[in-house]
Amino acid sequence: MEASATKPQTKSMNTPATSEQTYLRTELERRRERLHTAVHSTDADASLSRLLGEVDAALARMDQGAYGICDSCQGNVETDRLLRDPLLHVCLECLSQEEQRALESDLELAARIQRALLPPANLSPAGWHVRYHYAPAGAVSGDYCDLLESKDGLLFLLGDVSGKGVAASMLMSHLHATFRSLADAKIPLQELVEAANRLFCESTLAGQYATLIVGRAGSDGTVEYVSAGHVPLLHVHAAGATEHEATGVPLGMFCNSRFAVRRLSLLPGDSLLLYTDGLTESRNTSGDEYGIRRLTNLAARHGGSSPDRLISECLANLQAFSAREKYGDDLTVLVLRRSN
């Protein structure tokens, strides 16, 4: 016990001091202090000494520049896994069969939880016809889609958090909880987004952010929205499709960011087309990007289509372009059409 309880000597790290490494060292040192106190209590469980030894070993690997390197293959341990469990020292490919089964079980549970966070597929708010398509690239997704009805209209949200896999899905769940909580406060849209940005910024690492469109759609066709660094929103109307660029930087980049609110007025039959970059940044076998221009032209040709039809046309056109059944990034499409 005495050997485990001795704090490792601090040395300069051989690897660059990234934001993730700084966070993980702080987290490990915090856990070590708590474990050290618990180990020396009168009724300490024997397993605490083992955990203390594992934390000390992880800190020692940091001092030696070996932290995040797989014990088995000497490759890199996945960063998103280290952020969830900083004691890991084996990469995914080197896990035992039992460990792989346990991980698959965890991913299945995470996927079920994430699907439960999605809004109802058949939501019918006053004055609007709404549909969405949500397709994770893997078991879980970093895309965010939500719809909330209130007396002030329909609150719609669509976004994409940085990163991939489980780490991105955890950030997505964090955003979902943040906006759900703030929506109950019934505050103006600008205040809603700025409050969410501060909370998100203060509870994430440097380099973690989310692009996001947040808007309210009234039953009379009026729409106000904020686009925090997201890909262009498309207003689809009888004369074609108009792109509307972002109104601010992504959430989480700067705690005191301000976000301008833009307003649109949709006529009966007009639609809003929102999507994540898993659509426009998809590439074909030649490496060409699908792109916003191709999507805008497609939307303009289907201005009178129902949300279901517009989404299916987008997906069919993307599949024909890329010649792929599956894509390397999460893909979400949301269409709001003003009822006739």
C-alpha positions in Angstrom: 0.0 0.0 0.0 2.8 2.4 0.8 4.3 2.0 -2.7 0.9 2.8 -4.3 0.3 5.7 -2.0 3.6 7.5 -3.0 2.9 10.2 -5.4 5.0 9.9 -8.6 7.6 12.6 -9.2 6.5 15.1 -11.8 8.6 15.2 -15.0 8.2 17.0 -18.2 6.1 15.1 -20.8 7.9 13.8 -23.9 4.8 14.3 -26.0 3.2 17.7 -26.9 0.9 19.0 -24.1 -2.5 18.8 -25.9 -5.7 20.0 -24.3 -6.8 16.4 -23.9 -3.6 15.5 -22.1 -3.9 18.5 -19.8 -7.5 17.6 -18.9 -6.7 13.9 -18.4 -3.7 14.7 -16.1 -5.8 17.0 -14.0 -8.6 14.4 -13.9 -6.2 11.6 -12.9 -4.6 13.8 -10.2 -8.0 14.7 -8.8 -9.0 11.0 -8.7 -5.7 10.1 -7.0 -6.3 12.6 -4.2 -9.7 11.1 -3.5 -8.4 7.6 -3.7 -5.5 8.3 -1.4 -7.9 9.7 1.3 -10.3 6.7 0.9 -7.5 4.1 1.0 -6.4 5.4 4.4 -9.8 5.4 6.0 -10.5 2.8 8.6 -13.1 0.8 6.5 -11.5 1.1 3.1 -12.2 -1.6 0.5 -9.2 -3.5 -0.7 -10.1 -2.7 -4.3 -9.3 1.0 -3.7 -5.6 0.2 -3.4 -5.7 -1.5 -6.7 -7.4 1.5 -8.3 -4.8 3.8 -6.7 -2.1 1.7 -8.3 -3.7 2.0 -11.7 -3.9 5.8 -11.4 -0.3 6.0 -10.4 0.7 3.8 -13.3 -1.3 6.1 -15.7 0.4 9.2 -14.3 3.8 7.5 -14.7 3.1 6.7 -18.3 2.3 10.4 -18.8 5.6 11.3 -17.3 7.4 8.9 -19.5 5.6 10.0 -22.7 4.0 6.6 -23.1 0.4 7.5 -22.1 -2.1 6.7 -24.8 0.1 4.0 -26.3 -1.3 0.5 -26.5 0.5 -2.1 -24.4 0.0 -4.8 -27.0 0.6 -3.2 -30.4 2.2 0.1 -29.5 -0.4 1.9 -31.5 -2.6 4.7 -30.2 -5.4 4.2 -27.7 -8.4 6.0 -29.1 -8.8 9.5 -27.6 -12.5 9.3 -27.1 -12.1 6.1 -25.0 -9.4 7.8 -22.9 -11.7 10.7 -22.2 -14.3 8.3 -20.9 -11.8 6.1 -19.0 -8.3 7.6 -18.5 -6.9 4.3 -17.1 -7.2 2.5 -20.5 -3.9 1.2 -21.9 -5.1 -1.1 -24.7 -6.6 0.0 -28.1 -9.8 -1.4 -29.4 -8.1 -3.8 -31.8 -6.2 -5.5 -28.9 -9.2 -6.0 -26.6 -9.9 -9.6 -25.5 -13.1 -11.2 -26.8 -14.7 -10.8 -23.4 -13.8 -7.1 -23.4 -15.1 -6.7 -26.9 -18.4 -8.3 -26.0 -18.7 -5.9 -23.0 -18.0 -2.9 -25.2 -20.5 -4.0 -27.8 -23.1 -4.3 -25.0 -22.3 -0.8 -23.8 -22.6 0.6 -27.4 -26.0 -1.1 -27.9 -27.2 0.4 -24.6 -25.9 3.9 -25.6 -27.6 3.6 -29.0 -30.9 2.7 -27.4 -30.6 5.7 -25.1 -29.8 8.0 -28.0 -32.7 6.8 -30.1 -35.0 7.5 -27.2 -33.8 11.2 -27.2 -35.1 11.7 -30.7 -38.4 13.6 -31.2 -41.5 11.8 -32.3 -41.4 10.9 -36.0 -45.0 12.0 -36.7 -45.0 15.4 -34.9 -47.8 17.7 -36.3 -47.4 21.2 -34.9 -49.9 23.8 -35.8 -49.3 25.3 -39.2 -46.4 22.9 -40.1 -45.7 19.5 -41.6 -42.4 18.2 -40.2 -40.3 15.1 -41.0 -36.6 14.2 -40.3 -34.1 11.5 -41.2 -31.5 10.4 -38.7 -28.8 8.0 -39.7 -25.7 7.4 -37.5 -22.6 6.2 -39.3 -22.0 3.8 -36.5 -23.8 2.6 -33.4 -24.1 6.1 -32.0 -24.1 9.6 -33.5 -22.8 13.1 -32.9 -25.7 14.6 -34.8 -28.4 16.4 -32.8 -32.1 16.7 -33.8 -34.9 17.9 -31.5 -38.4 19.4 -31.8 -40.4 21.0 -29.0 -43.9 22.4 -29.2 -45.1 25.3 -27.1 -47.6 28.1 -27.2 -44.9 30.3 -28.8 -44.5 27.9 -31.8 -42.3 25.0 -32.7 -38.7 25.0 -31.4 -36.5 23.1 -33.8 -32.9 22.2 -33.4 -30.4 20.5 -35.6 -26.7 20.3 -35.1 -23.4 18.4 -35.3 -20.9 18.1 -32.4 -17.2 17.8 -33.0 -15.6 14.3 -33.1 -17.1 10.9 -33.7 -18.2 7.8 -31.9 -19.1 7.6 -28.2 -17.4 10.9 -27.2 -19.5 12.8 -29.8 -22.7 11.1 -28.7 -22.0 12.1 -25.1 -21.7 15.7 -26.2 -24.9 15.4 -28.2 -26.7 14.1 -25.1 -25.3 17.0 -23.1 -26.6 19.5 -25.7 -30.0 17.8 -25.7 -30.3 18.1 -21.9 -29.1 21.7 -21.9 -31.6 22.9 -24.5 -34.5 20.9 -23.0 -33.8 22.5 -19.6 -33.5 26.0 -21.0 -36.6 25.7 -23.2 -38.7 25.5 -20.1 -37.5 29.0 -19.1 -39.4 30.5 -22.1 -36.7 33.1 -22.8 -36.1 34.9 -26.1 -34.2 32.8 -28.8 -31.0 34.9 -28.6 -30.8 34.5 -24.8 -31.6 30.8 -25.1 -28.7 30.1 -27.4 -26.2 32.4 -25.5 -27.1 30.7 -22.2 -26.6 27.2 -23.9 -23.3 28.3 -25.3 -22.0 29.4 -21.9 -23.1 26.1 -20.3 -21.6 24.1 -23.1 -18.4 26.1 -23.2 -17.8 25.8 -19.4 -18.4 22.1 -19.3 -16.4 20.9 -22.3 -12.7 20.7 -23.3 -11.0 23.1 -25.6 -11.5 21.9 -29.1 -15.0 20.5 -28.4 -17.8 22.5 -30.0 -21.0 22.1 -31.9 -22.4 23.7 -35.0 -26.1 24.2 -34.6 -29.3 25.8 -35.9 -31.9 26.7 -33.3 -35.2 28.3 -34.4 -38.8 28.9 -33.6 -41.6 28.5 -36.2 -44.9 30.2 -35.6 -48.2 28.9 -36.9 -48.4 32.0 -39.2 -45.3 31.1 -41.1 -42.9 33.4 -39.3 -39.5 31.8 -38.4 -36.7 33.2 -36.3 -33.5 31.3 -36.1 -29.8 31.3 -35.0 -27.2 29.4 -36.9 -24.1 28.8 -34.8 -21.5 28.0 -37.4 -23.7 25.5 -39.1 -23.9 24.7 -42.9 -26.4 26.9 -44.8 -30.1 26.6 -44.1 -32.2 26.4 -47.3 -35.5 28.2 -47.7 -37.3 26.3 -50.4 -40.0 28.2 -52.2 -41.8 28.5 -55.5 -39.0 30.4 -57.2 -36.3 28.0 -56.1 -34.1 27.6 -53.0 -32.3 30.3 -51.1 -29.2 29.7 -48.9 -28.9 31.4 -45.5 -25.4 31.3 -44.0 -24.5 31.0 -40.3 -25.2 33.9 -38.0 -22.4 33.2 -35.4 -19.6 30.9 -34.4 -20.1 27.3 -33.2 -21.3 26.7 -29.7 -18.5 26.1 -27.2 -15.7 28.1 -29.0 -16.1 31.2 -26.8 -18.0 31.5 -23.6 -19.2 35.1 -24.2 -20.2 34.7 -27.9 -23.2 36.7 -29.2 -25.6 35.2 -31.7 -27.6 37.2 -34.1 -31.2 36.2 -34.8 -32.5 36.1 -38.4 -36.1 36.1 -39.4 -37.9 34.6 -42.4 -41.6 34.6 -43.5 -42.7 31.4 -45.2 -45.7 31.3 -47.5 -48.0 28.2 -47.6 -46.1 25.4 -49.3 -42.6 26.9 -48.5 -40.1 24.7 -46.7 -37.0 24.9 -44.5 -34.4 22.3 -45.3 -31.8 21.7 -42.5 -29.1 19.0 -42.7 -25.7 18.1 -41.2 -22.5 18.1 -43.2 -22.7 14.3 -43.5 -24.9 15.1 -46.5 -23.0 17.9 -48.3 -19.5 16.6 -47.4 -20.1 13.1 -48.7 -17.8 12.1 -51.5 -18.1 9.7 -54.5 -15.6 7.1 -55.5 -13.6 9.7 -57.4 -13.2 11.9 -54.2 -15.6 14.6 -55.4 -17.7 16.3 -52.7 -21.5 16.3 -53.0 -21.6 20.0 -52.0 -24.1 22.7 -51.1 -24.7 23.7 -54.7 -25.8 20.3 -55.8 -28.2 20.2 -52.8 -29.6 23.7 -53.5 -30.3 22.8 -57.1 -32.0 19.6 -56.0 -34.2 21.4 -53.5 -35.1 24.0 -56.1 -36.5 21.3 -58.4 -38.7 19.9 -55.6 -40.1 23.1 -54.1 -43.6 21.8 -54.0 -42.8 18.4 -52.5 -43.9 17.2 -49.1 -41.2 16.8 -46.4 -41.2 13.1 -46.9 -40.7 13.4 -50.6 -38.0 16.1 -50.3 -36.0 14.0 -47.8 -36.3 10.9 -50.0 -35.2 12.8 -53.1 -32.2 14.2 -51.2 -31.1 10.7 -50.0 -31.7 9.1 -53.5 -29.7 11.8 -55.2 -26.9 11.4 -52.7 -26.8 7.6 -53.1 -26.8 8.0 -56.9 -23.9 10.5 -56.6 -21.8 8.5 -54.2 -22.7 5.0 -55.3 -22.6 3.9 -51.6 -25.1 2.4 -49.3 -23.3 3.6 -46.1 -21.4 6.8 -45.4 -18.5 7.6 -43.3 -20.2 10.4 -41.3 -23.5 10.8 -39.4 -26.3 12.2 -41.6 -29.4 14.0 -40.5 -32.0 15.9 -42.6 -34.9 17.9 -41.2 -37.7 19.5 -43.3 -40.3 21.9 -42.0 -43.0 22.8 -44.5 -45.7 25.4 -43.9 -49.1 23.9 -44.3 -51.3 25.1 -47.1 
